[in-house]
């Protein structure tokens, strides 16, 4: 019965509301859409149970911060979420006019080389920005994404991503198999590898164990392919910036579990350093440490 209700009542209703707001945001200019998105997020968001999860996560990750900072940051997290939801209706404008990829020392090595690479980022600012940044400046690349449970909404988002971001594959066996096939054929891959998994390797994340994907490390070690660590940030002028800050070179490492752990720890350490700089832009909506 629950499957029937989801398929024929809940999912169509969610999709109907999604299309209404998507259309409203689309009609409005980007700046106005963002303001409306923030208004709705701040109006409705605090009443959801996820608001407590955001607060608990921040308290755990930033133990030295007082309650005033926590409350202000929770509010800013909702502001960023409101911006992001509104921006889905303006991805074309954002792709062409609002995304700046920093041309630093690692830029050419990561994006302009004829060899494939592994680009690792996380759910920060607007989480579509890493894929959109790569679309602007590099050869073909594939990405794994966690799709919405609602297949109707997923259909729309998949079309948007294929049009304005990367070739996005489902986070399942078939998607992973296709990703590996594309990688073997010479395509680069992009991974947002910061979400906790039911399986994976346990690594300290803000001093508490979480299970993270070992896929970036395993692929890098087997193929001797470089990993580039990049981060998207939302600027105060309404634009976005994506920058590669670090590179991991696997050539000197053995293809074994010790090296997998070493590379994975370096990725997580990078995440922590960037989240500490932009805590209000990070996606704190998951109960990462299963805090009661």
C-alpha positions in Angstrom: 0.0 0.0 0.0 2.8 2.4 0.9 4.4 1.8 -2.6 1.0 2.6 -4.2 0.7 5.8 -2.2 4.2 6.9 -3.1 3.9 6.1 -6.8 0.4 7.5 -7.5 -0.1 10.2 -4.8 3.1 11.4 -3.1 5.4 11.5 -6.1 3.0 13.2 -8.5 2.1 15.8 -5.7 5.8 16.5 -5.1 6.4 16.8 -8.8 3.5 19.2 -9.2 4.9 21.5 -6.5 8.3 21.2 -7.9 7.2 22.3 -11.3 5.2 25.2 -9.9 8.2 26.6 -8.0 10.6 25.8 -10.8 8.4 27.8 -13.2 8.1 30.7 -10.8 11.9 30.8 -10.3 12.4 30.6 -14.0 10.1 33.5 -14.8 11.8 35.7 -12.2 15.3 37.2 -12.7 18.1 35.2 -11.0 18.6 37.8 -8.2 14.9 37.9 -7.4 14.6 34.1 -7.6 17.4 33.8 -5.1 15.7 36.2 -2.7 12.5 34.2 -3.0 14.3 31.0 -2.4 15.9 32.3 0.7 12.6 33.7 2.0 11.0 30.3 1.6 13.9 28.4 3.1 14.0 30.6 6.2 10.2 30.5 6.5 9.7 26.8 6.2 13.1 25.2 6.9 13.3 25.7 10.7 10.1 23.8 11.2 11.5 20.6 9.7 13.4 18.0 11.8 16.4 18.4 9.6 17.0 21.8 11.2 18.0 20.0 14.4 20.3 17.8 12.5 22.1 20.9 11.0 22.4 22.4 14.5 23.8 19.1 16.0 26.2 18.6 13.2 27.6 22.1 13.6 27.9 21.8 17.4 29.8 18.5 16.9 32.1 19.8 14.2 32.8 23.2 15.9 32.9 22.4 19.6 34.7 25.7 20.3 31.9 27.9 18.9 29.2 29.4 21.2 25.4 29.0 20.7 25.1 32.4 19.0 27.6 31.4 16.3 25.8 28.1 15.9 22.3 29.7 15.5 23.7 32.3 13.0 25.4 29.6 11.0 22.3 27.4 10.9 20.4 30.4 9.5 23.2 30.9 6.9 23.0 27.2 5.9 19.3 27.7 5.1 20.1 30.9 3.2 22.6 28.9 1.0 20.0 26.2 0.5 17.4 28.7 -0.6 19.8 30.2 -3.1 20.7 26.7 -4.4 17.1 25.6 -4.9 16.2 28.8 -6.8 19.3 28.5 -9.0 18.2 25.2 -10.6 15.9 27.3 -12.9 18.9 29.5 -14.0 21.6 27.0 -14.6 22.2 28.2 -18.2 22.8 31.7 -17.0 25.0 30.5 -14.2 27.1 28.2 -16.4 27.8 31.0 -18.9 28.1 34.0 -16.7 28.5 33.1 -13.0 31.2 30.4 -12.8 34.8 31.3 -12.6 37.5 28.6 -12.6 40.7 29.8 -10.9 43.7 29.6 -13.2 46.3 28.7 -10.6 49.4 26.5 -10.9 47.3 23.3 -10.9 44.8 24.5 -13.4 46.6 23.4 -16.6 47.7 20.1 -15.0 44.2 19.3 -13.9 42.1 20.5 -16.8 44.2 21.0 -19.9 46.2 17.8 -20.0 45.3 15.2 -22.5 45.5 12.5 -19.8 42.4 11.7 -17.8 42.2 12.8 -14.1 40.1 12.3 -11.1 38.5 15.5 -9.8 37.3 15.2 -6.2 35.1 17.9 -4.6 32.2 18.1 -2.1 28.7 19.4 -1.4 29.5 23.0 -0.8 27.8 26.3 -2.0 25.7 25.1 -5.0 26.7 21.4 -5.3 26.2 21.5 -9.1 29.1 24.0 -9.5 32.0 21.4 -9.6 30.3 19.6 -12.6 29.5 22.8 -14.3 33.0 24.1 -13.9 34.4 21.0 -15.4 32.0 21.2 -18.3 33.3 24.7 -19.2 37.0 23.9 -19.4 37.9 20.2 -19.8 37.6 17.2 -22.0 34.7 14.7 -21.5 34.1 13.7 -17.9 31.5 11.5 -16.1 30.1 11.9 -12.6 28.2 9.8 -10.1 25.3 11.5 -8.4 22.8 10.5 -5.7 19.4 10.9 -7.5 16.2 12.0 -5.8 13.9 9.3 -4.6 11.1 10.8 -6.7 11.6 9.5 -10.3 9.6 12.4 -11.8 11.8 15.0 -10.2 14.9 13.0 -11.1 13.9 13.0 -14.7 13.9 16.8 -14.8 17.2 17.1 -12.8 18.9 14.5 -15.0 18.0 16.5 -18.1 19.3 19.7 -16.5 22.6 18.1 -15.5 23.2 16.5 -18.9 22.6 19.9 -20.5 24.5 22.2 -18.2 26.8 19.9 -16.2 28.5 16.6 -16.7 27.4 13.2 -17.9 25.7 12.1 -14.6 25.3 8.5 -13.7 23.2 6.9 -11.0 24.7 6.0 -7.7 24.1 2.3 -8.1 25.9 -0.8 -9.6 25.0 0.1 -13.1 26.1 3.7 -12.8 29.4 2.7 -11.2 29.9 0.1 -13.9 29.3 2.7 -16.6 31.6 5.2 -14.8 34.4 2.7 -14.8 33.9 1.9 -18.4 34.1 5.5 -19.4 37.2 5.9 -17.2 38.9 3.0 -19.0 38.1 4.7 -22.3 39.9 7.8 -21.3 37.3 10.0 -19.7 38.0 11.9 -16.5 35.7 11.5 -13.6 34.3 13.8 -11.0 33.3 12.7 -7.5 31.6 14.4 -4.6 32.9 11.9 -2.1 32.0 13.6 1.2 28.8 11.7 2.1 28.7 8.9 4.6 28.2 5.4 3.2 26.8 2.2 4.7 30.0 0.6 3.4 33.4 2.0 2.9 36.4 2.9 5.0 36.2 4.4 8.5 38.0 7.7 8.8 38.0 10.5 11.4 35.8 13.4 10.2 36.0 16.2 12.7 37.4 13.7 15.2 34.7 11.1 14.9 34.5 8.0 12.6 32.6 8.0 9.4 32.5 5.7 6.5 33.7 7.2 3.3 34.0 6.0 -0.3 37.4 4.5 -1.3 36.6 4.8 -5.0 38.8 7.8 -5.7 41.8 6.2 -4.0 41.3 2.8 -5.6 40.9 4.2 -9.1 43.9 6.4 -8.6 46.1 3.6 -7.4 45.1 1.1 -10.1 45.4 3.5 -13.0 48.2 5.7 -11.5 45.9 8.6 -12.3 46.3 11.9 -10.4 43.6 13.1 -8.0 42.9 16.8 -7.9 41.1 18.3 -4.9 38.8 21.3 -5.7 36.3 23.4 -3.9 33.3 25.5 -5.0 32.5 28.7 -3.1 29.7 31.2 -3.4 30.9 34.7 -3.7 29.2 37.8 -2.2 28.6 39.2 -5.7 26.4 36.2 -6.7 29.0 34.4 -8.7 30.8 31.1 -8.0 34.5 30.2 -7.9 35.9 26.7 -8.3 39.6 26.2 -7.6 41.9 23.2 -7.5 43.9 23.5 -4.3 45.8 20.2 -4.0 46.9 17.2 -6.1 47.6 13.6 -5.1 50.2 11.7 -7.1 49.9 7.9 -6.8 53.0 6.9 -8.7 55.2 6.4 -5.7 52.5 4.4 -3.8 51.8 0.7 -3.7 48.4 -0.5 -4.8 47.4 -1.8 -1.4 45.0 -1.1 1.5 47.6 1.1 3.3 47.8 3.4 0.3 44.0 3.5 0.0 43.7 4.6 3.6 46.5 7.2 3.2 44.9 8.8 0.1 41.4 8.7 1.6 42.7 10.4 4.8 44.3 13.1 2.8 41.0 13.8 0.9 39.0 14.0 4.2 41.7 16.3 5.8 41.2 18.5 2.8 37.4 18.5 3.3 37.8 19.5 6.9 40.2 22.4 6.1 37.8 23.8 3.5 34.6 23.3 5.5 36.3 25.2 8.4 36.7 28.2 6.0 33.1 28.1 4.7 31.0 26.3 7.3 27.8 28.1 6.3 28.0 26.9 2.7 28.4 23.2 3.5 25.6 20.7 3.2 24.9 19.8 6.9 21.6 18.2 6.2 22.6 14.6 6.8 22.9 13.0 10.2 26.5 12.2 9.5 27.6 10.9 12.9 24.2 9.5 13.9 24.0 11.9 16.7 21.1 11.3 19.0 
